[in-house]
């Protein structure tokens, strides 16, 4: 029987391979016809309309600053409840790794976004919004439960798809950027699901028991 950890690692390897293959693709052809066609489907002629007004709040309301804040709050609550510093170290490490791998990849590839802009030490591939949101929501689940229930992962997936849809409607990223952001988050979460990191997070720090005469047992 395949353990949950080995399954996570298998998915991590598959996602990483596809992510790297997609990175090569967008490097060879930064503005490919497939992405251009997808942009016209989601935002024809780059016109700002009702759909963009409706979904614009998603990008602001679930963007990296908010996602990292929620992750930090989850770590703080867990640290207080369990009387441990480990949850705070866990969420800090997860946030740092997420930012590092995302920004380094962006800086190396320097892909222009749908409006042909490339930020300083940045790029359009992969989408930081999708990577950060998935890593943060997954991290919150891991802080909450060592093995989060399936329904909770479905809610995370819905949130991730909604973010990706909003980014495409607003032409903030190419379709391959959104897919790449999702693919990059999977190996990060697979690493975060390791028992080496989760065991200290879920250890309960209880006070020492006291015997009948008041001495610690």
C-alpha positions as CSV (number, residue, x, y, z in Angstrom):
1,X,0.0,0.0,0.0
2,X,1.4,3.4,-1.0
3,X,1.7,5.8,1.9
4,X,0.3,9.3,1.8
5,X,3.8,10.7,1.9
6,X,5.0,8.7,-1.1
7,X,1.9,9.7,-3.0
8,X,2.7,13.3,-2.2
9,X,6.2,12.9,-3.4
10,X,5.1,11.2,-6.6
11,X,2.8,14.2,-7.4
12,X,5.6,16.6,-6.5
13,X,8.0,14.9,-9.0
14,X,5.3,14.9,-11.7
15,X,4.4,18.6,-11.1
16,X,8.1,19.7,-11.0
17,X,8.9,17.9,-14.3
18,X,5.8,19.5,-16.0
19,X,6.7,22.9,-14.5
20,X,10.2,22.8,-15.8
21,X,9.0,21.6,-19.2
22,X,6.5,24.5,-19.3
23,X,9.3,26.9,-18.2
24,X,11.4,25.8,-21.2
25,X,8.4,26.3,-23.5
26,X,7.7,29.9,-22.3
27,X,11.4,30.7,-22.5
28,X,11.6,29.6,-26.2
29,X,8.4,31.3,-27.1
30,X,7.5,33.9,-24.4
31,X,4.3,35.1,-26.2
32,X,3.0,31.9,-27.9
33,X,-0.1,31.7,-30.0
34,X,-1.9,29.5,-27.4
35,X,-1.5,32.1,-24.6
36,X,-2.6,34.9,-27.0
37,X,-5.7,32.9,-28.0
38,X,-6.5,32.2,-24.3
39,X,-6.2,35.9,-23.5
40,X,-8.7,36.8,-26.2
41,X,-11.1,34.2,-24.8
42,X,-11.0,35.6,-21.2
43,X,-10.6,39.3,-22.0
44,X,-11.4,40.0,-25.7
45,X,-9.5,43.1,-27.1
46,X,-8.2,43.8,-23.6
47,X,-11.5,45.5,-22.7
48,X,-12.4,46.2,-19.1
49,X,-16.0,45.1,-18.6
50,X,-18.5,43.7,-16.1
51,X,-16.6,40.4,-15.6
52,X,-13.4,42.2,-14.7
53,X,-15.3,44.4,-12.2
54,X,-16.9,41.3,-10.6
55,X,-13.7,39.3,-10.2
56,X,-11.3,42.1,-9.6
57,X,-11.9,41.8,-5.8
58,X,-10.6,38.2,-5.9
59,X,-7.1,39.3,-6.8
60,X,-7.0,42.0,-4.1
61,X,-8.9,40.0,-1.5
62,X,-6.8,36.8,-1.8
63,X,-3.5,38.2,-3.1
64,X,-0.1,37.4,-1.5
65,X,-0.3,40.0,1.3
66,X,-3.7,38.6,2.5
67,X,-2.6,35.0,2.0
68,X,0.6,35.4,4.0
69,X,-1.3,37.2,6.7
70,X,-3.8,34.3,7.0
71,X,-0.9,31.8,7.2
72,X,0.8,33.9,9.9
73,X,-2.5,34.1,11.9
74,X,-3.0,30.3,11.6
75,X,0.6,29.7,12.9
76,X,0.1,32.2,15.8
77,X,-3.2,30.6,16.9
78,X,-1.7,27.1,16.8
79,X,1.4,28.3,18.7
80,X,-0.8,29.7,21.5
81,X,-3.1,26.7,21.7
82,X,-0.3,24.2,21.8
83,X,2.2,26.3,23.7
84,X,4.8,25.8,21.1
85,X,7.0,28.0,18.8
86,X,7.1,25.3,16.1
87,X,3.9,26.4,14.3
88,X,5.4,29.9,13.9
89,X,8.7,28.5,12.6
90,X,6.7,26.3,10.3
91,X,4.7,29.0,8.6
92,X,7.7,31.4,8.5
93,X,9.7,28.7,6.7
94,X,6.9,27.9,4.3
95,X,6.4,31.5,3.4
96,X,10.2,32.0,2.9
97,X,10.5,29.0,0.6
98,X,7.5,30.0,-1.4
99,X,8.7,33.5,-2.0
100,X,12.2,32.3,-2.8
101,X,11.4,29.7,-5.4
102,X,8.8,31.9,-7.0
103,X,10.9,35.1,-7.3
104,X,14.0,33.3,-8.4
105,X,12.1,31.5,-11.2
106,X,10.5,34.8,-12.3
107,X,13.9,36.6,-12.3
108,X,15.6,33.9,-14.3
109,X,13.0,33.6,-17.0
110,X,12.0,37.3,-17.2
111,X,8.9,36.6,-19.1
112,X,6.7,39.6,-20.1
113,X,3.1,39.7,-18.9
114,X,0.1,40.1,-21.3
115,X,0.8,43.9,-21.4
116,X,4.5,43.3,-22.2
117,X,5.7,44.4,-18.8
118,X,8.6,42.8,-16.9
119,X,9.1,43.9,-13.3
120,X,12.5,44.5,-11.7
121,X,13.9,41.1,-10.6
122,X,10.7,39.5,-11.7
123,X,8.6,38.2,-14.6
124,X,5.3,36.8,-15.4
125,X,6.1,33.0,-15.2
126,X,5.0,31.6,-12.8
127,X,2.1,33.4,-11.4
128,X,3.0,34.4,-7.8
129,X,-0.7,34.9,-6.9
130,X,-1.5,31.2,-7.7
131,X,1.7,29.8,-6.1
132,X,1.4,31.9,-2.9
133,X,-2.3,31.2,-2.5
134,X,-2.1,27.5,-2.9
135,X,1.0,27.2,-0.6
136,X,-0.6,29.4,2.1
137,X,-3.9,27.7,2.1
138,X,-2.2,24.3,2.1
139,X,0.0,25.4,4.9
140,X,-3.0,26.5,6.9
141,X,-4.5,23.1,6.5
142,X,-1.3,21.4,7.6
143,X,-1.1,23.6,10.7
144,X,-4.8,22.8,11.4
145,X,-4.5,19.0,10.9
146,X,-1.6,16.7,10.3
147,X,-3.8,14.9,7.6
148,X,-6.4,17.5,6.4
149,X,-9.7,16.0,5.2
150,X,-10.4,15.7,1.5
151,X,-13.2,18.2,1.5
152,X,-10.8,20.9,2.8
153,X,-8.5,20.3,-0.1
154,X,-11.5,20.6,-2.5
155,X,-12.2,24.0,-1.0
156,X,-8.6,25.0,-1.5
157,X,-8.8,23.9,-5.1
158,X,-11.9,26.0,-5.7
159,X,-10.1,29.0,-4.3
160,X,-7.1,28.4,-6.5
161,X,-9.2,28.0,-9.6
162,X,-11.1,31.2,-8.8
163,X,-7.9,33.1,-8.4
164,X,-6.6,31.7,-11.7
165,X,-9.8,32.6,-13.4
166,X,-9.7,36.2,-12.0
167,X,-6.1,36.6,-13.2
168,X,-7.0,35.6,-16.7
169,X,-10.0,37.9,-16.8
170,X,-7.9,40.8,-15.7
171,X,-5.1,39.8,-18.1
172,X,-2.6,40.0,-15.3
173,X,-1.0,36.7,-16.4
174,X,-0.9,34.3,-19.3
175,X,-2.7,31.0,-19.0
176,X,0.6,29.1,-18.8
177,X,1.7,31.4,-15.9
178,X,-1.4,30.4,-13.9
179,X,-0.8,26.7,-14.6
180,X,2.9,27.1,-13.8
181,X,2.1,28.7,-10.4
182,X,-0.1,25.8,-9.5
183,X,2.6,23.3,-10.6
184,X,5.3,25.0,-8.6
185,X,3.2,25.1,-5.4
186,X,2.7,21.3,-5.4
187,X,6.3,20.3,-4.7
188,X,6.5,23.0,-2.0
189,X,3.4,21.6,-0.3
190,X,4.8,18.1,-0.6
191,X,7.9,19.2,1.2
192,X,5.7,21.0,3.8
193,X,3.8,17.7,4.4
194,X,6.9,15.9,5.6
195,X,6.7,14.4,9.1
196,X,10.0,16.1,9.8
197,X,8.3,19.4,9.7
198,X,4.8,18.5,10.8
199,X,5.6,16.4,13.9
200,X,6.9,19.4,15.9
201,X,3.9,21.5,14.8
202,X,1.4,19.0,16.2
203,X,3.1,18.1,19.4
204,X,1.1,19.2,22.4
205,X,3.2,20.9,25.1
206,X,1.4,19.9,28.3
207,X,2.6,21.0,31.8
208,X,4.2,18.3,33.9
209,X,1.8,16.2,36.0
210,X,1.7,16.9,39.8
211,X,1.3,14.1,42.3
212,X,-0.7,14.2,45.5
213,X,1.9,16.0,47.6
214,X,2.6,18.6,45.0
215,X,5.8,17.3,43.5
216,X,6.2,16.8,39.7
217,X,5.8,13.2,38.6
